Amino acid sequence: MAIVAPTPLEVGQLVSVRSRVWTVTEIDAKPGGQTLIALSSIEDDSLGEKLEVVWEREPGVTAIDAALPDPTDFDPPDHLDAFLDAVRWAASTANVGNIQSPSRSDIEIEGYQLDPVVRALQMPRVNLLVADDVGLGKAIEAGMVALELIIRHRAKTILIVCPESLQIQWKEQMRDKFCLDFRIVDGEELHRKRNNPNPWTFARLITSIDFLTTDAPQQKFNEILSDPDVGQLYSRRFDLLICDEVHNCAPLGQGKYATDTMRTKALRFLAPHFEHKLFLTATPHNGYPESFSALLELLDNQRFARGTPPGRKQLDLMMVRRMKSELPPERDGSPRFPKRTLEPLEVAYTNKEKEPLQQNSWVNSGSGRSPRLWYRAVS
């Protein structure tokens, strides 16, 4: 694409304004030879962001000539060779067995971490519950699935829902390990964007599940769903939903019924509008079968139904569950993860520290509990 000097514009033309690429959505000629241009961003980290500028007064604006060159001569051999390599590389994304995300990431991959990626690529619509043990790298597996779907043009808009304390960690991991920039949507961001574009229009977002239980973000989300200018080419408006610590959103099991919590209702509000869903948790089952079946229904309501025990065959297709003890040792025979043991640590209290402890009735109640023993995990 070539950059040309400011010229009369047309709706749909690409322009460079303020060092970013936009598409012209509306042209309004004003008296005095000035033109008000409405723009919409096409960049991944600000997809759909709106901007209005006076074309003649805005410094550094340029129109982008996206026309194809005239085929007046043959390309040099090295150009043709580079073009064929690019075609082969793009065509390889259609091969399920050719996984590209590890080579395009800054991660040290483990063999078992490829299992969720392969399963996701084999699914026409990704509905996957990754329930690996703590420390096995569920975030890395989710990042590879997201990157693989982006490479294959199966996903563009991604929302990560996680506890509020993990938002920055998710943002840094996606940026540093997968070169994917995400924006955090919280109360401050929503207030700052009150008179600006709806934050849900951006391509890659991170938010907390508790924030989604409030009315303001749901109202903004509904505005996107009801926006007639968005266009509904497919039945679902968004592409990939990643929900971390999804056990926090599981309904409460009570007897034969599962009662939705506010977090469950927030996830139930979001889930139908995403083409792909990826749930992450180290504790998928809370001991109540009705709660577990209701959580599976949120993941895929075509395969599972609340109140109905899930079939083992269907569950094996949708859930990845591995414990540290199940993984093989390293090639040299050493354990893959260090063994954790508990050893007691006796705390020597001073006389001044003993005074408030001795005033507590439970210390001398004969219950056998002692305030002098603490435990730590030793690897």
Long-range contacts (C-beta under 8 A, 24 or more apart in sequence): 1-64, 1-65, 1-66, 2-64, 2-65, 3-62, 3-63, 3-64, 3-65, 4-62, 4-63, 4-64, 4-65, 5-62, 5-63, 6-55, 6-56, 6-61, 6-62, 6-63, 7-63, 9-35, 9-37, 9-55, 9-63, 13-63, 13-64, 14-42, 14-63, 14-64, 14-66, 15-39, 15-61, 15-62, 15-63, 15-64, 16-60, 16-61, 16-62, 16-63, 16-64, 17-51, 17-53, 17-58, 17-60, 17-61, 18-51, 18-60, 19-60, 20-46, 21-64, 22-51, 30-54, 44-156, 44-181, 44-203, 44-204, 45-181, 45-183, 45-202, 45-203, 45-204, 46-202, 46-203, 47-156, 47-157, 47-201, 47-202, 47-203, 48-197, 48-201, 48-202, 49-197, 49-201, 49-202, 50-196, 50-197, 93-151, 93-152, 93-153, 94-152, 96-121, 96-122, 99-144, 99-148, 100-148, 100-151, 101-143, 101-144, 101-145, 101-147, 101-148, 101-151, 101-178, 102-144, 104-147, 104-151, 104-178, 104-179, 105-143, 105-144, 105-147, 105-177, 105-178, 105-179, 106-176, 106-177, 106-178, 106-179, 107-140, 107-143, 107-144, 107-177, 107-178, 109-140, 110-137, 112-136, 112-322, 112-327, 113-137, 113-140, 113-141, 113-144, 114-144, 115-320, 116-141, 116-142, 116-144, 116-145, 116-320, 117-141, 117-144, 117-145, 117-148, 119-320, 120-145, 120-148, 120-149, 120-276, 120-278, 121-148, 121-152, 125-275, 125-276, 126-240, 126-275, 126-276, 126-277, 126-278, 127-276, 127-277, 127-299, 127-300, 127-303, 127-318, 128-277, 128-278, 128-279, 128-299, 128-318, 128-319, 128-320, 129-246, 129-279, 129-281, 129-284, 129-296, 129-299, 129-318, 129-319, 129-320, 130-278, 130-279, 130-280, 130-281, 130-319, 130-320, 131-280, 131-281, 131-282, 131-283, 131-284, 131-319, 131-320, 131-321, 132-282, 132-320, 132-321, 132-322, 133-282, 133-322, 133-323, 133-324, 134-282, 135-324, 135-337, 136-322, 136-324, 136-327, 138-244, 138-280, 138-282, 139-170, 139-173, 139-244, 139-280, 140-173, 140-177, 142-242, 142-244, 142-278, 142-280, 143-173, 143-174, 143-177, 143-178, 143-180, 144-178, 145-278, 146-174, 146-178, 146-180, 146-240, 146-242, 146-278, 147-178, 147-180, 149-239, 149-240, 149-276, 150-180, 154-239, 154-276, 155-239, 155-240, 155-275, 155-276, 156-203, 156-239, 157-203, 157-204, 157-238, 157-239, 157-240, 158-182, 158-203, 158-204, 158-205, 158-239, 158-240, 158-241, 158-242, 159-204, 159-205, 159-206, 159-207, 159-238, 159-240, 159-241, 159-242, 159-270, 159-274, 160-205, 160-206, 160-207, 160-242, 160-244, 161-207, 161-208, 161-209, 161-212, 161-241, 161-242, 161-243, 161-244, 161-267, 161-270, 162-206, 162-208, 162-209, 162-243, 162-244, 162-245, 163-208, 163-209, 163-210, 163-244, 163-245, 163-248, 164-208, 164-210, 164-211, 166-244, 166-245, 167-206, 167-207, 167-208, 170-206, 170-244, 171-206, 174-204, 180-204, 182-206, 185-211, 185-217, 186-211, 187-211, 187-216, 190-216, 190-217, 190-220, 198-223, 198-224, 200-224, 209-243, 209-248, 209-249, 209-263, 209-266, 209-267, 210-263, 212-266, 212-267, 212-269, 212-270, 213-262, 213-263, 213-265, 213-266, 218-266, 218-269, 221-269, 221-270, 225-273, 234-275, 236-272, 236-273, 236-274, 236-275, 237-273, 238-273, 238-274, 238-275, 239-274, 239-275, 239-276, 240-274, 240-275, 240-276, 240-277, 240-278, 241-270, 241-271, 241-274, 241-276, 241-277, 241-278, 242-278, 242-280, 243-267, 243-277, 243-278, 243-279, 243-280, 244-280, 244-281, 245-280, 245-281, 246-279, 246-280, 246-281, 246-284, 246-295, 247-281, 247-282, 247-283, 247-284, 247-286, 247-295, 249-295, 249-298, 250-286, 250-291, 250-292, 250-294, 250-295, 251-290, 251-291, 251-294, 251-295, 251-306, 252-288, 252-291, 253-286, 253-287, 253-288, 253-289, 253-290, 253-291, 253-292, 254-288, 255-290, 256-290, 256-307, 257-290, 257-307, 258-288, 258-290, 258-291, 258-293, 258-294, 258-306, 258-307, 260-294, 264-294, 264-298, 267-298, 268-298, 271-298, 271-299, 284-319, 284-321, 338-379, 339-379, 340-377, 340-378, 340-379, 341-377, 341-378, 342-375, 342-376, 342-377, 342-378, 343-375, 343-376, 343-378, 344-373, 344-374, 344-375, 345-373, 345-374, 345-375, 345-376, 346-372, 346-373, 346-374, 347-371, 347-372, 347-373, 347-374, 348-372
